[in-house]
């Protein structure tokens, strides 16, 4: 999958699931988004952040948190596995 295809898939996921990255929702929704990105095979932090910052302009303000806290934690704890469950499709559109 090309970077453009990945970006489109992530953008659709954000829109389809009404994810907001405003204060108070940001940490939870970044965690959801990162788990989904890992599920898609996007395991490189820099690539993931490049995709997200192309879609969510304000993401650059949270680059350190995204790259050095949330993304590694989700990857190390296999958050991609959540997306393999059939029950997840009842909760999220993807």
N, C-alpha and C positions, 0 to 999 in steps of 0.2 A: 504494500500500500504506500503510495507517495505521501509526502508531507501535505500536499493539497487535499488529498482524499481523507487523510486523518483529520485535518483541520475541519473539513466539511462534516465529517461524521461527529466530531466533538461539538461543533456548533449546533448541529441538529439535535444532539442529545440535550444540550443546555436549554434550547428553545422548547423541545418537546416535553421536558420535565420542569419547565418554569424555574430553573435554578437562578437564584439571585446571589450576588456577591457583595451585598451591602453589609455594613457593620451589623453584627448580631446573627447573620446567616452565613457569613463568609466561610468560617472554619468548617462547619458541617458540610456545606455545599462543595468546598474544595476537596474535602475528604471523599465525598460521593464521586465527584468528577475524577479524581486521581485513581480511585478504585476501578472505575470504568475504563480509564486510559490504560491501566495495567492489564485489564482484561483484553483490551484490543492489541496488546503486545507493545505498548509504548512504555518502555522500562528505563529509558534514559531521561534523567531529570532535565537536562538542558533542552532536549527535543520537546518534552512535555511542556516546559515553561514557554518555549517559543510558540507552540500551538496556542496555549492559553492566552498569552499576551497579545497574540494577533486577534483573538476573539473578544477578550475582555481588557480594554485599555487600562483600566485602573489596577490590573493585576501587577503591574510593575512596582506599585507601592508595597506589595507583599511578597516580592521575589525571594527574600531571605527566608521568610516563614514557609513559603511554598517549597523551595528547593532544599532547604536544610532541616526542616522539621516534619512537615506533613508528608511529602512525597517519600522520603526514606522510610518513615514509620509505616506507611501503607504498603510499600514494597516488601519490607522486612516481615510484615505480618500477613502477607498474602491476601490483601484486600481484593485482588482480582477473583478469588474463589467465590465471593458473594454473588458475582454476576453469572456464575455457572449454574446457580440454583434455579429451578423452574419457578419457584415462588417469587423470585425477584422480578420476573416479567409481569407479575400482578401489581407491582409497586411502581416500576419505572418503564418508560417506553424506550426501547433500543433494538 
